Structure formats: C-alpha cells, structure tokens
C-alpha cells in the first residue's frame, strides 16, 4: 500500500481530539496507538496502529455509527490524500462498522499515513478541520526521562523536551543537509499521550533516513525549528533564505538542529586526571581560536585555531611552568558578540575542529584533554549559564528562550540589562546546568569550571539575591562536581557587574580576585595605599578569611580588558576603568626611558602575581608582548603572534615566568598554602627597617619579611626567610636587610630594575648575589627586589 504513504516533503502529523475509551474492531488488542478523528459531517473515524506479527505494522481504520450522525448506507473507500487507487472499507454487517486493515513494512517507519474517505457517490469525507486524515506509524508515546534524545542499540529514538506553557509541540525531522529548510517529517505531540507533567515526549522505532531534528513550540508559527537544549551532537544549520553558513557563523536567518546520530565513541585508555591540589595551580587563560590561528603558529591550516592546535603547544605551557589551562567558553556561541554569548550547553564549538563539524569537535576536544592530562596539565572551562545568545543576533531560534522563556528566564529586566537573564535557581534551569556540568566532567574529563557573571548565579526568580542559592549549593556538594575546581568570576560580558561581593561558598567555591587586579595596578602606578598591596600579597584575607588563600585566583590582566603590554602603554580617558598607566607616552614609543619603565612595570606585574599568596592566572599572550593596540573590545582582539617568542624581550619574560613558577614550587611552604601565614611569620618595613606609613597616600615603598616556619630538627630541610621590596615611586628607596639566622646569608634572587639576564638569578650565579645582613640595598624606581636567606650556600648551589 505504498500509495497511502504521505509524500516525503513537509508532512505534519496531526493527532485527533481526545477519544473516549473504546476499542476499534480492527487490530484492537494489539494496538499501540489509537486515534479518533471527528469528520466534517459530525461522524467519527477510529484508527489503530499496531505491530504486525513477524514485523512491520498494521493500521486499522473503522467508521463507527454515532447517534445523530448522517447514516451511511452506501460503501466507503479509503483514498490517498494525493492520488492513487482507493481501498474499499469492508461493508458493515451484524452490527459491525465499515473497516479496513492495511499492512506496511517496518523499514518504512516512521512515516505519516495520509488519506481521505469517499462514499459511493464520490463525495470526499475530511476531518472537521477540512484536512486529510493523517496518522503517524512507528511512533510511540515515549518516556519523559532522560531529557533530550536517547538512542537505543536497536535504532529506536526517544525525544523528551521540557516545556511548561506551550499549547503544543512539534517534532521536526530533517533529511541530510537540512532538506533545504523544510522538514521531511513533522510529528505533532498529543498532550494526552505525549506529555507527562511539563515534559513532552515521543518515541520513534527508527530514525533511519533522517539526520537531524528540532522542535517547534506553541502554535507552530515560528519560521525556524528550535535546537533541543539537551542535544549532545549539533546537526545541520537550516536557513530560511539562501544565506550560506561560513566559518561557523550563525546568521539570524539560520536555525541550528540537533543530530540524530550518536556522539562518536572515544577510547580514553589510561587517562588519569592530574587532581592537582588547588594551591599548587599555575593557570594560563586562553582562547582556543586566537591561541594558534595565526600562521606564525607553524601549524597546518586545518589545525590552527582548534583544540588540536592547543594540544600541539603543550610544550609552551610546560616551558612556562603552567599546570592548568583555563579555556574561554567553548560552547557554541554567537560569533558576532563572542564566546560569552552561547546558545547551547552540551557540545563544543564546531569550528574548533579540523573538519568543522560537531562529531569532529567532540573527538578533538577529548584528544586535547587527554594530551594535557598526560603532561600533568588540568583543563578548566569558563562557562556562561546566566544568559544566552538570543537578543544579540536576533537568534531566538537557536536558544532556549524559544523553547520556554517563562520557565528558564527571569521575567523582568535587571539593572538596566535588556538581555534575558536565565533564572539559574529555578528547578528546571538548575537541572539543565547541573546536567551540562556533569556531562563535561564525565564525558570530556574536564577538571573544573570558572563561572562567568557569578553575581547572577545567586539571583532568584524576581532578581533578588539569595543567601543560599540552590544551584551553587548543589554544585558544591554534588558527588561529581564537588571533586572538580569550581571558581566564581564576577566579571559580566553584559556590562552590569564586575565587583567582588560576598559569595556563598561552603568552603568549596574559589573566586577570581578582581580586587587583586585593581589594587596591584593602582599600586604600581602610585595611586594606592601600601596597605592595599599588603592585603593582596598575603592572600586577600579581607575576602577569603573563611576559606584560605588557595581560593583566591589572582590575575593582573584578563581577556576582557587590556593585555599586559597595553596596560603599560595606554592610559587615555576611555581607559579610566582599566587603571592603566602609559609610563609617560601614549601608545607605541621610541623613547628609551619610557620603554625602560614599561619593561620594569611588566616585570613588576608578573613578579607580584607570583609572590602573592593565591593562584596566579596568566592571560594569553602576556608572556610574549601580545597587544590589541589599547582596545578592550572583543572584535579588536587578534591572534597570538608566535614569531614574537624569538625576540629577546619575550625570552626575558618567558624565562622570568618559568623562574617564578619554579620558585613557587620550591618554596611551597610560603607560596602554595591552604592556610594564611601566621602573624608572627610576617613583618613589614618601610625605608631602612622603619615602620611602614600605612595611612600615608604618598608612601609608595613597602618591604615584606617572611619568616620561614621550621621545626629545627631537620637542618637539611630548613627553609630560609624571604625579604621582598616593592617601590612604586619615581625615586629610588633604601632597604636595609634584617639580620638572617645565624650562619645564613641573604641572596638576591630578583631585581626587576636590572638588565637581562641579571634581573633574576639562576643557580649558576647565586654566589655573586650575596648580601650581608643590615646591608643597605638601593631599590630603584619602579622596581621590586626579592632576597632569600640560605644557611648552606655550597649545598644550595649544588
């Protein structure tokens, strides 16, 4: 009966009005689905779909008499909605109804059986809507869990979608390439059959011949299908016009579909997570595309700017002493606005793979994580769950706002923000976020997350602040997520917050320390109290007193602002919020004095970052003079120039970073701590061991004496004291070194005012850097100096 099949072009499966519980005469006992249609002459047509013995399907059609309906004494025939040979319905007899039974092969399913009825006079009988009778075959009620697409080994598929307020939901199936924008099959879900609570669900016994899917919600008047929020594999892009999708860009006229294929299998082999203690981290923040996209990376075109490109540069991370890489968001995002405007939470960006497809991106990212782990490097992801890309590129067709905005979003605008804010602490959104995070940990072996726009993770349904946000508490105590690094970042890509605030943490949440960046910048430009610097050096006890310094992720520059080079080269009026200082001349300069000051300032920033308690976070390119010409705009960011690594300036900076990372590891007793230093182990001095002028805004010089904790029973393990001087003044200052322990001498390890290679000391030239106790040392303008006391110099040198 092939002529009874609906054509493969767009075919909508329309369920009938709910029927009373009666059993059709044909295939009633084996029926899997039953439908009752009201006709245009107030009669009814019952249809039962069942599995046939030996495989395939049988469809039974009968026309029972109803009181008051027009009596049909003549014969009835079933005719395809298009054209074809009619099938007569068996005449009634002995109280039975006109009926017919049709058989179909299983390989045809799922499909839509579309037909009309005709009487013996040739008059057509249609539904009360004036349409043909349409019945899905190979379609079941489905299960409400799990959400998203579930595929069985036998090829059956279950679809489940949360939507609380929609009047209806339409599942759209597409052929290869998106079918020119038109679905090959549409299945309208029956709220009495395909809905449990607020979850719509349907099952198909096979999806063979179809390649991608989407949903339409409400009254089905949307121009585009919507992407399943739980899709694990991104499928085709469907355009309403002939706009071509290039380089992963998603124009406003394009909708993204979920793929009907299983994600590619992956062999993790003996992959082992580094599980580094929080206090031991040295973090490098990077953008996957910009890190290796430039030709100077030396990578093939299909590798540059991808996850594979990141893996190819592992030697660079290791040379810096980095043991954790923090990636800017890798979720699919609006490329006009940037990676902080995602439209999906369960898959990596297609363009971050050599083939530019979802399956390739999944494999490439797992390869990268596996390679990082093999080299002792953890992979952390920046994630954005507070807003989506809709409203930024008119892209509601690709975000969850089109699915169920009232359930997922905070209804009212907040703080003048016109972008929709996700209601992260509503049960449905909380479940979506937790499921996404677990997916990245379990399936991708990710080691932790940095949550952008963290202040909005503590908001309630009306935008109010919650003292115990359910989402954050769930993450803190989740059996999977609590074993990862979880970091809150107050910075907002929406421009509505960037201020440190009391964050509920349960002694599990770490934070990006915005105050560290602000206070260090202000100190080095001579505009901060020395007490502010002291607080940051000691681990920001004002912010982390209940957790410890290891929960403070310190940074000087970040991807959303000026790079380190730009921070010392630009300070025009538009950059007031950056607290930058151009060192005497705006922009590029050939003035040797200006350039010398800038070089010292760069060294000072890096030095303070590494000798402060907490976790140092390097920003991509700061090790090699990366610049965006003084712009803080995302669109002005440029790929990293790898040729710069060969310059003497970059060799100095990268060598210095490597030295400081090694110093942190060697002196973990001071710099890698879960607990704060004891008060008796720190003393502060000004010039010549005088008391610091804490409240004097003109004071720009500070010395920090760290007295090592030793038990005295193991001389060979004795650690020396540290004496660190900071001078942000235009003039040199005199530092008098206190007397070291008996039998010890002071060794100068760092002086940022000296020329390369003398400004930091390697083990090959320590002996010439000895300084006696109570000796006066001149700390040059805009420079920092580090001394370490050593008891047994020959052993130290050996």
C-alpha positions in Angstrom: 0.0 0.0 0.0 2.8 2.4 -0.8 0.4 4.8 -2.4 -1.0 5.5 1.1 2.2 7.0 2.4 2.4 10.7 2.7 5.0 12.3 0.4 8.4 12.8 1.9 8.2 16.6 1.8 7.0 18.5 4.8 4.2 16.4 6.3 2.6 17.3 9.6 1.2 14.6 11.8 -1.9 15.9 13.5 -3.4 14.0 16.4 -7.2 13.9 16.7 -9.2 15.3 19.6 -9.1 13.0 22.6 -11.2 10.0 22.1 -13.4 8.2 24.7 -12.0 4.8 25.8 -13.5 2.4 23.2 -11.7 -0.3 21.3 -11.7 -0.3 17.5 -12.9 -3.5 15.9 -9.7 -3.9 13.8 -6.5 -4.9 15.5 -7.8 -3.6 18.8 -5.9 -6.0 21.1 -2.5 -5.3 19.6 -2.9 -1.6 19.1 0.0 0.6 20.2 -1.7 3.9 19.3 -5.3 4.8 18.9 -6.7 7.9 17.2 -10.2 9.3 16.9 -10.9 11.9 14.2 -14.1 14.0 14.0 -15.3 14.3 10.4 -16.7 17.3 8.6 -20.2 15.8 8.8 -20.1 15.1 12.6 -19.2 11.5 12.3 -16.0 9.9 13.7 -13.2 7.8 12.3 -11.2 5.5 14.5 -7.6 4.5 13.6 -5.5 1.9 15.4 -1.8 1.4 14.7 -0.2 -1.9 15.9 2.8 -4.1 15.4 2.2 -6.9 12.9 3.3 -10.5 13.6 6.6 -11.1 12.0 7.5 -7.4 11.9 6.0 -4.3 10.2 2.8 -2.5 11.1 -0.9 -2.9 10.6 -3.2 0.1 10.5 -6.9 -0.5 11.2 -9.5 2.1 10.1 -13.2 1.9 11.0 -16.2 4.3 10.9 -18.5 3.5 13.9 -22.0 4.9 13.8 -22.9 7.7 16.2 -26.3 8.9 17.3 -27.3 11.9 15.3 -24.7 11.4 12.6 -25.7 11.1 8.9 -26.4 7.5 8.1 -24.2 5.9 5.5 -26.0 3.1 3.7 -23.6 3.0 0.8 -20.0 1.8 0.7 -16.9 3.8 1.8 -13.4 3.8 0.4 -10.1 4.9 1.7 -8.1 7.0 -0.8 -4.6 8.5 -0.6 -4.5 12.3 0.1 -2.7 12.8 -3.2 -3.7 10.3 -5.8 -3.9 6.6 -6.1 -6.1 3.6 -6.0 -8.8 3.6 -3.4 -9.2 0.8 -0.8 -12.8 -0.1 -0.1 -13.8 -0.4 3.6 -15.4 -3.7 4.3 -19.2 -3.3 4.4 -20.9 -3.4 7.8 -22.7 -6.5 8.9 -24.1 -7.9 12.1 -23.6 -4.7 14.0 -20.0 -4.1 12.8 -18.6 -0.9 11.3 -17.2 -0.2 7.8 -13.5 -1.1 8.3 -10.2 -1.8 6.6 -6.8 -3.1 7.6 -3.5 -2.1 5.9 0.0 -3.5 6.3 3.3 -1.8 6.0 7.0 -2.9 6.2 8.9 -1.8 9.3 11.6 -0.2 7.1 9.2 2.5 6.1 8.7 3.8 9.6 8.4 6.4 10.8 6.1 7.9 8.3 2.7 9.5 8.1 -0.3 7.7 6.7 -2.4 10.4 5.0 -5.8 9.6 3.5 -9.4 10.7 2.7 -12.6 8.8 2.7 -15.1 8.8 -0.1 -18.6 7.5 -0.3 -20.2 5.6 -3.1 -21.2 8.9 -4.7 -17.6 10.0 -4.8 -18.1 12.7 -2.1 -15.0 13.3 0.0 -15.1 13.0 3.8 -12.4 15.0 5.6 -11.6 15.9 9.2 -13.6 18.6 10.9 -10.7 20.9 10.1 -11.2 20.2 6.4 -7.8 18.3 6.2 -6.9 14.8 5.3 -6.7 12.1 8.0 -3.0 11.8 9.0 -1.8 9.1 11.3 1.8 8.5 12.4 3.2 5.0 12.1 6.2 3.8 14.0 5.6 6.5 16.6 5.0 5.7 20.3 4.2 7.8 23.4 7.8 7.9 24.6 9.3 8.4 28.0 9.8 11.7 29.9 13.3 10.8 31.0 16.0 11.4 30.2 15.6 14.8 28.6 17.0 15.2 25.1 17.5 12.5 22.5 18.1 8.9 23.6 19.1 6.3 21.0 18.9 2.5 21.6 21.2 0.0 20.1 18.3 -1.2 18.0 17.9 2.2 16.4 14.9 3.4 18.3 14.8 7.0 19.5 13.2 8.8 22.4 12.7 12.5 22.5 11.9 14.5 25.7 11.6 18.2 26.0 10.7 20.4 29.0 8.1 23.0 28.2 5.6 24.2 30.8 3.4 26.6 28.9 3.3 25.5 25.2 -0.1 24.7 23.8 1.6 22.1 21.6 5.0 20.8 20.5 6.0 19.7 17.0 9.0 17.4 16.4 10.6 18.1 13.1 12.8 15.5 11.3 15.1 16.5 8.5 17.0 14.7 5.8 20.7 15.1 5.0 21.7 18.8 4.7 18.6 20.1 6.4 16.3 19.2 3.5 16.5 22.7 2.0 14.9 24.1 5.2 11.8 22.0 5.0 11.4 19.1 7.4 10.9 15.6 5.9 8.5 14.7 8.7 6.7 16.6 11.4 5.1 14.9 14.3 2.6 16.9 16.4 2.7 15.6 20.0 -0.7 14.9 21.7 -0.8 16.5 25.2 -3.0 13.5 26.3 -0.5 10.9 25.1 2.9 12.6 24.7 3.1 14.7 27.8 3.9 13.9 31.4 3.8 16.9 33.7 5.8 19.6 31.9 7.8 17.2 29.8 6.7 16.4 26.2 8.0 13.1 24.9 7.7 10.8 21.9 9.4 7.7 20.7 10.2 6.5 17.1 11.0 2.9 16.4 13.6 4.0 13.8 15.1 7.3 12.6 16.8 5.7 9.6 16.9 8.1 6.7 16.7 11.2 8.9 19.8 13.1 10.0 18.8 16.0 12.3 15.8 17.3 14.3 14.4 20.3 16.0 11.2 21.4 17.8 8.5 24.0 17.2 6.6 25.1 20.3 3.4 26.9 20.9 1.2 27.5 17.8 3.8 26.4 15.3 4.0 29.7 13.6 7.8 30.1 14.1 9.9 30.3 10.9 12.5 28.0 12.3 12.7 24.9 14.4 14.4 25.2 17.8 17.5 23.4 18.9 17.0 20.8 21.6 18.7 22.2 24.7 19.9 18.7 25.6 21.3 17.7 22.2 24.7 16.2 22.6 25.6 16.5 18.9 24.9 19.5 16.7 23.5 18.7 13.3 22.8 20.8 10.3 22.1 24.5 10.0 18.7 25.3 8.3 18.3 28.6 6.6 15.1 30.3 5.6 16.9 32.1 2.8 20.0 31.3 0.6 22.4 32.7 3.2 25.4 30.4 3.5 26.9 29.5 6.8 30.6 30.3 6.7 33.3 29.6 9.2 30.8 28.5 11.9 28.9 31.9 11.8 25.2 31.6 12.6 23.3 34.5 10.9 19.9 35.5 12.3 18.1 33.7 9.5 19.7 30.3 10.3 18.5 27.7 12.8 20.7 25.1 14.3 19.5 21.5 14.6 20.3 18.5 16.8 21.9 15.5 15.2 20.1 12.1 15.2 23.5 10.3 15.4 25.2 9.0 18.5 28.2 11.1 19.6 31.4 9.4 18.4 32.7 6.7 20.7 36.0 7.5 22.4 38.7 5.4 24.0 40.2 7.3 27.0 42.7 4.5 27.5 44.6 5.1 30.7 43.7 8.7 31.0 44.2 9.9 34.6 43.2 13.3 35.9 46.1 15.2 37.5 43.9 16.1 40.5 46.3 18.8 41.5 45.8 20.5 44.9 44.2 23.8 44.4 47.1 25.7 46.0 49.6 24.2 43.5 48.0 25.6 40.4 49.6 28.0 37.9 46.9 28.9 35.4 47.0 30.1 31.8 43.8 31.6 30.4 43.5 31.1 26.6 41.1 31.4 23.7 41.1 28.2 21.5 40.9 30.0 18.2 43.1 33.0 18.8 45.9 31.0 20.5 47.1 29.2 17.3 45.1 30.8 14.5 47.9 32.9 13.2 50.2 31.4 10.5 53.2 32.1 12.8 52.0 29.2 15.0 53.5 26.9 12.3 50.5 24.6 12.3 48.6 23.3 9.3 45.5 25.4 8.3 43.1 22.7 9.5 44.8 22.5 12.9 45.5 26.2 13.6 42.8 27.7 15.8 41.4 24.3 17.0 41.6 22.0 20.0 44.3 20.1 18.2 46.3 23.4 17.9 46.1 23.8 21.7 47.4 20.3 22.2 50.2 21.0 19.7 51.5 23.8 22.0 51.7 21.8 25.3 55.4 22.3 25.3 54.8 26.1 25.6 52.7 25.6 28.7 55.3 23.3 30.2 58.1 25.8 29.5 56.3 28.4 31.4 55.6 26.2 34.4 51.9 26.2 33.8 49.9 23.2 35.1 46.3 24.3 34.3 44.8 25.8 31.2 41.6 27.8 31.6 39.8 28.0 28.2 37.5 30.8 27.3 34.0 29.4 26.7 34.0 26.5 24.1 30.2 26.1 23.9 28.6 27.1 20.5 28.3 30.8 20.6 27.3 33.9 18.6 30.4 34.8 16.7 29.4 38.4 16.3 29.4 39.0 20.1 31.9 36.4 21.1 32.3 33.2 23.2 30.5 34.8 26.2 27.1 34.6 24.3 26.4 30.8 24.0 23.4 29.2 22.5 24.0 25.6 23.6 25.4 24.0 26.7 26.2 20.4 25.8 28.6 20.5 22.8 31.9 22.1 21.8 32.1 24.7 19.1 32.1 23.1 15.6 34.8 25.4 14.3 37.3 24.3 16.9 37.9 21.1 15.0 39.7 20.4 11.7 36.5 19.2 9.9 34.3 21.9 11.4 31.6 19.5 12.5 30.2 18.6 15.9 31.5 15.0 15.9 35.0 16.1 14.9 34.9 18.8 17.6 34.0 16.3 20.3 36.8 14.0 19.4 39.3 16.8 19.0 38.5 18.2 22.4 38.8 14.9 24.1 42.2 14.3 22.4 43.3 17.7 23.7 42.2 16.9 27.3 43.9 13.5 27.1 47.1 15.1 25.9 47.0 17.8 28.6 46.5 15.2 31.3 49.3 13.1 30.0 51.6 16.1 30.6 50.2 16.9 34.1 48.1 19.8 32.9 44.5 20.3 34.1 41.8 21.6 31.7 39.4 24.2 33.2 36.5 25.7 31.3 35.0 29.2 31.5 31.2 28.7 31.4 28.3 31.1 30.9 25.0 30.0 32.2 23.4 33.3 33.1 22.3 34.4 29.6 22.2 33.1 26.0 22.8 34.5 22.5 19.2 35.4 21.9 18.6 39.1 21.5 22.2 39.7 20.4 21.9 38.4 16.8 18.1 38.0 16.7 18.8 34.4 17.3 15.9 33.2 19.4 15.5 30.3 17.1 18.8 28.8 18.4 18.4 29.4 22.2 16.3 28.0 24.9 14.2 31.2 25.2 12.2 30.0 22.2 11.6 26.7 24.0 10.2 28.0 27.2 11.2 31.5 28.2 8.9 31.8 31.1 10.4 28.7 32.8 14.1 29.3 32.0 14.4 33.1 32.3 13.9 35.9 34.9 10.9 37.7 33.7 11.9 41.3 34.4 14.9 43.4 33.3 17.6 43.7 35.9 19.9 46.7 36.4 19.0 48.0 33.0 20.1 44.8 31.3 17.9 44.2 28.3 19.3 40.8 27.6 17.4 37.9 29.0 18.9 36.6 32.3 18.5 32.9 33.0 16.7 32.0 36.2 19.6 29.8 37.3 17.9 28.8 40.6 14.6 27.6 39.2 14.4 23.8 39.4 14.3 23.4 35.6 17.3 25.7 34.8 19.2 24.3 37.8 18.7 20.8 36.4 19.8 21.9 32.9 23.1 23.5 34.3 23.9 20.5 36.6 23.3 18.1 33.7 25.5 20.1 31.5 28.4 20.3 34.0 28.2 16.6 34.7 28.3 15.9 31.0 31.6 17.9 30.6 33.1 16.1 33.6 32.0 12.6 32.8 32.2 12.6 29.0 35.0 15.1 28.5 37.1 14.6 31.7 37.2 18.3 32.3 38.8 19.2 35.6 36.9 22.3 36.6 34.8 25.4 35.7 35.0 29.1 36.1 31.5 30.6 36.2 31.3 34.0 34.4 28.9 36.6 35.6 28.8 34.9 39.0 26.6 37.5 40.8 23.7 36.4 38.7 24.1 32.8 39.8 22.7 33.9 43.2 19.6 35.6 41.9 16.1 34.3 42.5 13.1 34.3 40.1 12.4 38.0 40.7 16.1 39.0 40.5 16.5 39.1 44.3 19.7 37.9 46.0 19.5 34.6 47.7 21.5 33.7 50.8 21.7 30.0 49.9 21.3 29.7 46.1 20.2 26.2 45.3 22.4 25.9 42.2 25.6 26.9 44.0 24.9 24.7 46.9 24.1 21.8 44.6 27.3 22.2 42.7 29.3 22.5 46.0 28.0 19.2 47.3 27.3 17.3 44.1 29.2 13.9 44.2 30.7 14.5 40.8 31.1 18.3 40.6 32.4 18.8 44.1 35.5 16.9 43.1 36.4 19.5 40.5 37.7 23.0 40.7 34.7 25.4 40.9 35.5 29.2 40.5 33.2 32.2 40.5 34.1 35.1 38.3 32.2 38.4 39.0 33.0 39.8 35.5 30.0 40.2 33.3 30.0 40.3 29.5 26.7 42.2 29.7 28.5 45.1 31.4 26.3 45.0 34.5 28.7 43.8 37.2 32.4 43.5 37.8 32.7 43.9 41.5 33.8 41.5 44.2 30.9 40.7 46.5 30.2 38.3 49.4 29.8 34.9 47.6 28.2 31.9 49.3 31.0 29.3 49.1 30.6 26.5 51.7 34.4 26.4 51.7 34.3 24.9 48.2 34.0 27.8 45.8 37.1 29.7 44.8 36.8 33.2 43.1 38.6 35.3 40.5 40.0 38.1 42.6 39.1 41.3 40.9 40.4 43.3 43.9 43.8 41.9 43.3 44.0 43.2 39.8 42.7 46.7 40.8 44.9 47.1 43.8 48.1 45.9 42.1 47.5 48.2 39.1 46.9 51.2 41.3 49.9 50.5 43.5 52.3 50.2 40.5 51.0 53.5 39.1 51.5 55.1 42.5 47.8 55.6 43.4 47.1 53.1 46.2 47.8 52.8 49.9 50.6 50.3 50.6 48.1 48.5 52.9 46.0 47.5 49.9 49.1 45.9 48.4 49.9 44.1 51.6 46.5 42.7 51.8 46.8 41.2 48.3 50.3 39.9 48.9 49.0 37.9 52.0 46.2 36.2 50.1 43.3 38.8 50.4 42.2 37.9 53.9 39.5 40.5 53.7 37.8 38.4 51.0 38.9 34.8 51.8 39.3 34.8 55.6 36.9 31.9 55.9 38.5 29.8 53.1 42.2 30.5 52.8 44.5 32.0 50.2 44.2 29.0 47.8 40.7 30.1 47.0 41.9 33.4 45.5 42.6 33.2 41.8 44.8 36.3 41.2 45.2 38.0 37.9 46.7 41.2 36.6 45.2 41.3 33.1 42.4 39.3 31.5 40.9 38.7 28.1 38.1 41.2 28.7 40.4 44.1 29.2 43.9 45.4 28.3 46.7 43.0 27.8 49.8 43.4 29.9 51.7 45.3 27.3 48.7 47.6 26.6 48.3 48.1 30.4 51.7 49.9 30.5 51.3 51.6 27.1 47.9 53.2 27.1 46.0 55.3 29.6 43.7 57.6 27.6 40.4 58.9 29.0 38.4 55.9 27.7 40.5 53.5 29.7 39.9 55.0 33.2 38.3 51.8 34.4 41.4 49.9 33.5 43.7 51.7 36.0 46.4 51.6 33.3 49.5 53.9 33.0 51.3 54.6 29.8 54.6 55.3 31.6 54.9 58.8 30.1 53.8 58.4 26.5 50.6 57.1 24.9 50.9 54.1 22.6 54.0 52.9 20.7 57.2 54.8 21.7 60.8 55.1 20.7 61.7 56.9 23.9 64.3 54.7 25.7 63.3 56.0 29.2 59.6 55.2 28.5 60.4 51.8 27.2 62.7 51.0 30.2 59.9 51.9 32.6 57.4 49.8 30.7 59.7 46.8 30.8 60.1 47.2 34.6 56.4 47.5 35.1 55.8 44.3 33.1 58.3 42.5 35.3 56.7 44.1 38.4 53.3 42.9 37.5 54.4 39.3 36.8 56.6 39.3 40.0 53.8 40.5 42.3 51.4 38.0 40.7 53.7 35.1 41.5 54.9 36.1 45.0 51.3 36.8 46.3 49.5 34.1 48.1 46.8 32.6 45.9 46.7 31.1 42.5 48.4 33.1 39.7 46.4 33.3 36.5 48.4 34.3 33.3 46.5 35.8 30.4 47.1 34.5 26.9 49.9 36.5 25.2 51.1 38.4 28.3 54.3 36.3 28.1 55.0 37.4 24.6 54.0 41.1 24.3 50.6 40.4 22.9 48.7 43.7 22.1 45.3 44.8 20.9 46.5 48.4 20.3 44.9 49.6 23.5 41.4 48.3 22.7 39.3 46.4 25.2 36.7 45.4 22.6 36.3 41.7 21.7 36.2 42.5 18.0 39.7 44.1 18.2 41.3 41.0 19.7 43.9 39.4 17.4 45.5 36.0 17.2 48.8 35.4 19.1 51.9 36.1 17.1 54.3 33.2 17.7 57.2 34.8 16.0 57.5 37.1 19.0 58.8 34.2 21.0 62.1 34.6 19.2 62.6 38.2 20.4 64.9 39.0 23.3 62.1 40.7 25.1 59.9 37.6 25.1 62.8 35.4 26.0 63.3 37.6 29.1 59.6 37.5 30.1 59.1 33.8 29.5 62.3 32.9 31.3 61.2 35.1 34.2 57.7 33.4 34.4 59.4 30.0 34.3 61.8 31.0 37.1 58.9 32.3 39.3 56.8 29.2 38.7 59.8 27.1 39.8 60.3 29.4 42.8 56.6 28.9 43.9 57.1 25.2 43.7 60.4 25.2 45.6 59.1 27.5 48.3 55.6 25.9 48.5 55.8 26.4 52.3 55.2 30.1 51.6 53.5 30.5 48.2 51.5 27.3 48.0 49.4 27.3 51.1 45.9 26.4 52.1 46.1 28.5 55.2 47.2 32.1 55.7 50.7 32.9 57.0 50.7 33.4 60.8 51.1 36.9 62.0 54.3 36.1 63.8 55.8 34.9 60.5 55.3 38.3 58.7 56.8 41.7 59.5 56.5 44.9 57.5 59.0 47.7 57.0 59.5 50.9 55.2 62.8 52.6 54.4 65.7 51.2 56.5 63.6 48.9 58.6 61.3 51.8 59.7 57.6 51.3 60.3 55.5 51.4 57.0 53.4 54.6 56.6 50.2 52.6 56.2 47.8 55.6 56.0 50.1 57.9 54.0 48.8 58.1 50.4 52.2 59.4 49.3 54.0 56.3 50.6 54.9 54.1 47.7 57.5 51.8 49.3 57.0 48.6 51.3 59.2 45.7 52.4 57.8 42.3 53.5 59.8 40.0 55.7 58.5 36.4 55.6 59.9 34.3 58.4 60.0 30.6 57.4 58.4 28.0 59.6 60.9 25.3 60.5 60.8 22.7 63.2 64.6 22.9 63.8 65.0 19.1 63.8 65.9 18.6 60.1 68.6 21.1 59.1 68.8 19.7 55.6 65.2 20.7 55.1 65.5 24.1 56.6 63.9 26.8 54.5 65.2 30.4 54.5 63.4 33.6 55.2 62.3 35.9 52.3 62.6 39.6 52.1 60.7 41.3 49.4 60.8 45.0 48.5 58.3 47.0 46.4 58.9 50.5 45.1 56.3 52.3 43.0 58.0 55.7 43.4 59.7 57.7 40.7 62.7 57.8 43.1 64.9 55.0 44.4 64.4 53.9 48.0 66.8 52.4 50.6 66.0 48.9 52.0 68.0 47.6 55.0 68.0 43.9 55.2 67.4 42.4 58.7 70.0 40.0 60.1 69.4 36.5 58.8 69.5 33.4 61.0 73.0 32.5 62.3 75.2 31.0 59.6 72.9 32.3 56.8 73.4 34.9 54.2 70.9 36.8 52.0 70.9 36.0 48.3 69.3 38.4 45.9 67.1 36.4 43.5 65.2 39.2 41.7 65.8 42.8 41.0 63.4 44.0 38.2 65.5 47.1 37.6 68.5 45.2 36.3 69.2 44.3 32.7 68.7 40.8 31.3 69.8 38.2 32.4 70.8 39.7 35.8 67.3 40.8 36.9 66.6 37.3 38.1 69.1 34.8 39.5 69.6 31.2 38.4 71.5 28.7 40.3 74.6 29.3 38.1 75.3 32.7 39.6 73.9 32.7 43.1 77.3 33.2 44.8 77.9 36.7 43.4 74.5 37.9 44.7 75.2 37.5 48.4 74.2 40.5 50.6 75.1 40.8 54.3 72.6 41.4 57.0 71.9 45.0 57.8 73.3 46.0 54.5 71.6 48.8 52.7 70.2 47.9 49.3 69.0 50.6 46.8 65.7 49.6 45.3 65.5 51.6 42.1 62.4 53.5 40.9 59.5 51.3 39.7 61.1 48.0 40.7 60.8 45.1 43.0 63.6 43.0 44.7 63.5 39.6 46.3 66.0 38.2 48.8 66.2 34.7 50.2 68.4 33.7 53.2 70.3 30.4 52.8 72.2 28.6 55.5 74.4 26.3 53.4 75.3 28.1 50.2 77.5 25.4 48.7 74.8 22.8 49.1 72.2 25.2 47.7 74.4 25.8 44.7 74.9 22.1 44.2 
